[in-house]
Amino acid sequence: MKAAVCREFGKPLVIEDVKLRPPGPGEVEVKLEACAICHSDISYAEGAWGGSLPAVYGHEAAGRVSAVGDGVSGLSPGDTVIVTLLRACGHCPSCSGGQPARCETGVDPANSPLSLPDGSPLAQGLETGAFAERVVVDQSQLAPIPDDIPMDSASLLSCGVITGVGAVFNAARVPAGSSVVVIGAGGVGLNAIQGAAIAGAVRIIAVDLSREKLDAAMEFGATHGVLADSEKPHRAVKQINGGRGVDYVFVTVGSAEAYQTAPRYLCVGGMMVMVGMPPSGAKVSYEPVIVASSSQTMKGTFMGDTLLSRDIPRLVEFYRQGRLKLDELITRRYRLDQINEAIADTKAGNARRNVILFD
C-alpha cells in the first residue's frame, strides 16, 4: 500500500510503498477514506517529541473495516468507524477506573504492523499510522459511526473534536452559566468553544493572535474575541466579564507563552485546563502562593479524557441536531500525494483542519 513516510525530522514526507501485516488477535484492519492533519502529527514529524524513524504518522482518521483478527467482537468488515490513537488495555488502574484515555499499559514499538518492502522496521506513529491507505490497530482504538456521515467530517471526531469538546465536558465539566476563555481559535480551540456553547456557558471569549480566527470563533459559539497581542488582554477579558476573571480558561495551543499568561484570566476559584502540547523541554513558572491563595486549579487533559463508547454517539447526535459543526471545520481537501502541501498550509495557520482523502 501507499503511505507518507517520515525518514528525517523536519523534512518533507515521502510517498512510498510499504507493507502492512494482517490483523492479529484483538486487532482490526481499516481501509481509510479520510485522515485529517493534526498539529501533533506535524510536531512529531519535526522531532519535537522524539521517536523512532522511519515512521508513518497520522491519527485522525475514518474508514471501513476491511478485516478483523481473532477475538474481535462488535466489528465486522464493511462497518464504518473512526480510528483514534486511544489504545486501552482494559485492565490497568486507569482503564478499570473508567478512564481509558489514561491507559497506563505501554505498547511495544517493535510490534508495529508496518514494515518497509525489504522487511526493515517502520514505526507506527502515535500507534495509528494513518497517513496511509490502510491501518491495523487495536480494536479499542475504533468507534462505530453511522455510514451516512461524510467520512471527511467524521474523521475530525477522532482527535480535534473529542479533544476540544472533551476538555469542556469531561475534564472541566463546565456547568451552565459559566464564563470561559479559550486561548487559541484553531482546530482544537474551535471545538472547545463549541463544547462551551453546548454546555451553556454564558460568556465564551476567544483569545488569538489572528483577527480572522477570532471572527471564525464567533461562528462556532464565541460571544467575544480578544487579540492576544493587544495590551494586557486579560484586562480586556475582565472588562467583558463584569470586572472579574473567568471561571475557566482552556489553553488549546502548544505555546509556553500562552501557558505563562493563562492564569491571569482566572477568577478566584477558577480552573486552567491544559490542552495544547508544547514541545518537550518547554517550561513556564508560576507563584504557588497566588494559585493557593486564590483557590485556583490547574488541570491537564489528554484527548479530552474521552471514553469512545460514551462520547462518540453523543457527538454524532449533536452533529445531527445541528449543534456541533463538523463540515465547517474542514478548510481544504487533498490527495495523499499532496500531503506536504496540506502540512505546509496547516503550519502557516491557514486551516481549521485540512483533510487527506483516499480513493
N, C-alpha and C positions, 0 to 999 in steps of 0.2 A: 504494500500500500504506500501511498504518498504521505509524507509528514514534513513539517517545518522543523529542522534540526538546528539547535544551538551548539556550535562547535567551539566558539570562543566568546567569552563575556564581552559585551559591548559591540559585537559585530553583527551584521545582518544575518538573519536565519537563512538556512539553505534548504530548499525543497529537494528531498531525496526519497529514494525507495528504501523502506525499512521493513522489518519482519515483525509480526505480531503473533505470539503463540495463542493457541486456543484457550478458552477459559478453563481454569481448574476448579476444584471444589469451592463452592461458595462464590464463584466469580461469574460475571456476565460480560458478554461482548455486545457492544452497541455500535451500530453504523450511524455515524454522526451526520446531522443535517445542518447544524449551526454551532458556532463557537464564538463567543464574544471575546474581545480583547480587554483584559483587566490589567490595571496598573501593577498588580502583584506579579503577573507574568513578565511584564517589562522589567521590573526590579530584579527578578531572578535572572533574566537574560542579560542584565547589565552587571551581574555579580554582587548586587547589594547585600545578599544574604548567603553567599557561598553556594556550595552544592557541587555535584559531580557533572562532568561533561564527557562526551556529548550528551545532550538531553533534549527531550521534547516537552515543552511546556504547554499551557492551555488547560483551563479547568472550569470554564463557564459554558457548558455545552448542553445540547439536546439532540435526541435522535431516536432510533428504533432498535429495540433488542434484536440482535441477529443470531445469538447463540447463548445457551446457559450451561454452566458447569453442574456437576453433581451437588445435590443438596440445596439447590436454589429453589425457593418457594415464592409464589406470588408474582412471578415474572415469567413471561413466555415470549418466544420470537414473534415480532410484529408489534409488541407493546411500545407505546410512545413514553419516553422517560426524559427527565433531566439528569445530567451527570454532574456530580459535585466532587469536591476534594474531601468531603466529610466522611471519613472512613471510621467506623466504630466497631470495636471488638465485641461489645455487648456484655462483657463480664468484669471489666475493671471498675474501681470505685466510682469514677465519673459516669460511666455508662449505666452501672447499676443504680446510680442515683438520679437517673433521668436526664443526664447532661452529656449526650453522645458527642457533641461538638468539642468537648473537652477530653475525649478519649486519651487515656494515658499509655496505651499499648503501642509501642513503636512498630514500624514496618521495616523489614529487611530490604534495603535498597538493591541487594543482589538478586531479589526475586522479581525484578522488572519484567513485564511481559514483552517488552520491546527489545529488539536487537538490530544490529546492522546486518546487511546482506552476508557479510563474511562470518557472522556469528559473534562478533565482538559486542561488548555491553553497550546498551543505550539506556540512559536513565529515564525513568517515567517521572517527569517533573510534576511537583505537587500531587504525587500519587494518582495522577489522572492522565497526563499526556494527550490532551485533546486538540492540539494543533496537528491533527492527523485525521485520516478518513475514518478510522475505527479506533475504539479503545477497548481494553479489557480491564475491568475494575471490580472491586469487591461489591457484592450486592447491596451493602449498607450505604454505598455512595449514590444510589439511584432513588428516584422518586417517580412513581407513575404520574402522568398528566393526561388530560383529555386529548384526543387526537384531532380536535377541531381548533386548537390554539396554534397560531403560526409558530413554527419552530424557532425562528429568529427571536421572536418576542419571548418564547418560553425559555430560551437559553439564559436570559437575564435573571431568571429566578434562581439560577444555580449559584450565584455569588452576590452580585451587586445589590439585588433586591433583598435577599434574605439578610445580607449584612447590614444594610441601612435600616430597613423596616424592623428587623430583629433586634437591632440595638435599642430601638424605641420600645418595642413590645416586650421583649424577653429580658434584656439586660437592665434597662431603666424602669420598665413598667410605668411609663408616663401616664398619669391619670388625667381625665378630662379637666379642663380649666387651667392647665399648667402653662407656663411660659418657657419657650425653648429657643436656644441659639444653635444653629448648625454652621460650623466653620468648614467651608468648602462646599461649593454647589456643583461638584462634578457628579459622576455616576452614582457613587455611594451616598453622597450628600443629598442629592435629589430624592433618593429613596428614604433617607432619614426624615426629610421634610414631608414626604408623602405619609410616612408612618405616623409622624406627629399630628398631621391633619386628620388622619383616620382615627387616631386616639382621642381627638377632641381638644388638643392644645389651643388656647385662645390667641396666643401670640407666638408666631413662628418666624424668627428673624434669621435670615441667611446672611452670612459674612463671607465675602470672597474678594479677590483682587480684581475680578472682571465684572464690569457693569453688565455685559451681555449675559454672564452666568447668573447674575442677580435677577435680571429680567426673566430668565428661564425658571428660576426658583419660584417666582410668583405664579407661573403656570402650574407648578406642582404642589402648591398649597402654602407657600410662604406668605406671610402678611406684610413683611417689611424686608428691606435689604440694606446692608451697610457695607461700604467699601472697606476692606481690611487695611488698606494703606492710607486711610484717612487719619486725621489727628485724633488719637485716643478713641478708637472705635467703641471701646467698652463704655465710654461715657454716652455715646450716641445710643447704644443699646439701652442703657439705664433710663435715658430720657424717653425712649419709646415705651419702656415698660413701667412708666409711672414713677420713675425716680429710684427704682431698686433693681438689683441684679435679677437674672432669670433663675428659674428652678433647675433647668438642665442645660448643659452645653455639650454638644456632640462634636468631637474633633474627627472629621472624616477624611482628612488629608494626612499624608505621611511626612509632615513638616515639624521639625523640632521647635521652630519658632512659633508655630500655631499652638503647640502644646504648652510652651512657655507662657503665652499670654492668655490662654483659655480660662484659668481660674478667675481672672479679673471680671469676667462677665457674670459670675455667680452671685446669688443672694446668700444670706445666712441660711445654712442648711441645704444649699444647692449641691448638685451632683455633676461632676465632669465625667463623661463617658468617652473612653479612649478606644476609637475605632480604627483610625488610619495607622498604617505601619511604616514608621521611619526606617531608614537603613540601619543595619546593625552598628552599634557603637555611638549612635546619636544620643545625646544626653540633654536633660533640662534640669533646673533646680527650683525648688520651692521652699518657702519658710514653713516648717511644720507647725509653728505656733499659730500662723494665720489659719491653716486648714483646721487645726484642732479647736481654736477659739471660735471659729465660725461654724463648727459642726458640719463641715463640708465633706463630701465623699469623692474619691477618685476611683473609678471602676473601669477595668478593662473588659473587652468583649471580643471574642474571636468568632467570625462568621455569624454574628448576631445571636450566639447561643442557640442556634437553630435545632429544632427537632423536626426532621423532614416529614415524618408521618403526620405531625400536627400542623406544621406551618405551611407546607405547600398547598394542601387543599384549601386552607383559609385564604391564602394569597390568590389562588385561582378564582375563588368566589368573589373576592374584592375586585379582581380584574373584570369578571363577567358583569359585575354590578356597575362598572364604570368608576369605581372609587380608587382603583390602583392603575396608574398609567404604565403600560409596558411598551406598546408600539411607539409612543412618543419619545421613549428613551433612546431609540436607535437613530444614530446620525447618518451612517453610511454602511453599505454592504460591500464586501469584497470577496474575490475568489481566494483559494489557498495560496496560489502563486503571487497574489498581491499582498501577502501578509506584512511584508516590511513597510509597504506604503500605509497600511492600516495602522501599524505601530507608530510610524512617524507622525501621522495625523493625530493619534491619541496623545503622544508625548507633547505635541505642540499645543495641547489644550483645546483643540478644535472639536472634540467629540464628547457627547454624553456617553455613548457606547458605540463602537464600531464592531461589526459582526462579520465573521468569515462564514460563507455559505458553501456547502459541499454539494456536489452533483448527486 
